[in-house]
């Protein structure tokens, strides 16, 4: 049912659809290629072993549409990448806006 709701009434203004689509695709690529968490900091990962760009994307989603926008993105990640990477995204985004893992 969330899929239909997301399609008919996305949690972002229509004028930002291009940006949201671009950011969602980038987030999915990060998940596929690098993951959202690491065992060690360095490179793309901060001192808490969270993916730096994924955090930036989460912050932008929060600016665009708050928690509903972030939940929308999480549902997309779950559909495309599965439950394990979705749980990694939960922890990566911990502390952004009203997000809690």
C-alpha positions as CSV (number, residue, x, y, z in Angstrom):
1,X,0.0,0.0,0.0
2,X,2.9,2.4,0.7
3,X,4.0,1.9,-2.9
4,X,0.7,3.2,-4.2
5,X,0.7,6.1,-1.7
6,X,4.3,7.0,-2.7
7,X,3.4,7.0,-6.4
8,X,0.2,9.0,-6.0
9,X,1.3,11.4,-3.3
10,X,5.1,11.7,-2.9
11,X,6.4,13.5,0.2
12,X,8.1,16.3,-1.8
13,X,7.1,19.2,-4.0
14,X,6.7,18.3,-7.7
15,X,9.3,21.0,-8.6
16,X,11.9,19.0,-6.7
17,X,11.2,15.6,-8.4
18,X,14.4,15.8,-10.6
19,X,16.6,16.4,-7.6
20,X,14.9,13.7,-5.5
21,X,15.2,11.2,-8.3
22,X,18.9,12.1,-8.7
23,X,19.6,11.8,-5.0
24,X,17.7,8.5,-4.7
25,X,19.7,7.0,-7.6
26,X,22.9,8.2,-6.0
27,X,21.9,6.7,-2.6
28,X,21.1,3.4,-4.3
29,X,24.4,3.3,-6.0
30,X,26.2,4.0,-2.7
31,X,24.4,1.1,-1.1
32,X,25.2,-1.3,-4.0
33,X,28.8,-0.3,-4.5
34,X,30.0,0.7,-1.0
35,X,27.3,0.1,1.7
36,X,26.2,2.8,4.1
37,X,28.4,1.5,7.0
38,X,32.0,0.3,7.2
39,X,34.0,-1.6,9.7
40,X,36.7,1.1,9.6
41,X,36.7,4.9,9.1
42,X,38.5,6.5,6.2
43,X,37.9,7.2,2.5
44,X,34.1,7.6,2.1
45,X,33.4,6.9,5.7
46,X,33.5,9.2,8.7
47,X,34.9,8.4,12.2
48,X,31.7,6.7,13.1
49,X,32.1,4.5,10.0
50,X,29.0,6.0,8.3
51,X,29.1,6.9,4.6
52,X,29.7,10.7,4.3
53,X,27.8,11.2,1.1
54,X,24.8,9.1,2.3
55,X,24.6,11.4,5.3
56,X,24.6,14.5,3.1
57,X,21.8,13.0,1.0
58,X,19.8,12.2,4.2
59,X,20.3,15.8,5.4
60,X,19.0,17.1,2.0
61,X,16.0,14.8,2.1
62,X,15.3,16.1,5.6
63,X,15.4,19.7,4.2
64,X,13.1,18.8,1.3
65,X,10.4,16.9,3.2
66,X,11.5,16.0,6.7
67,X,10.9,12.6,8.1
68,X,8.2,11.6,5.5
69,X,10.8,12.2,2.7
70,X,13.4,10.2,4.5
71,X,11.0,7.3,5.1
72,X,10.1,7.4,1.4
73,X,13.8,7.0,0.5
74,X,14.2,4.2,3.0
75,X,11.2,2.3,1.4
76,X,12.9,2.7,-2.0
77,X,16.2,1.4,-0.6
78,X,14.4,-1.6,1.0
79,X,12.6,-2.4,-2.2
80,X,15.8,-2.2,-4.3
81,X,18.6,-3.3,-1.9
82,X,16.9,-5.4,0.8
83,X,16.5,-5.4,4.5
84,X,20.2,-5.6,5.5
85,X,21.3,-2.5,3.7
86,X,18.1,-0.8,4.9
87,X,19.2,-1.4,8.5
88,X,22.6,0.0,7.6
89,X,20.9,3.1,6.2
90,X,19.0,3.5,9.5
91,X,22.2,3.7,11.5
92,X,23.9,5.9,8.9
93,X,21.1,8.5,9.1
94,X,20.9,8.4,13.0
95,X,20.6,11.9,14.3
96,X,19.5,13.6,11.1
97,X,16.4,15.6,11.7
98,X,13.9,13.4,13.6
99,X,15.4,10.2,12.3
100,X,16.0,7.4,14.8
101,X,17.3,3.9,14.1
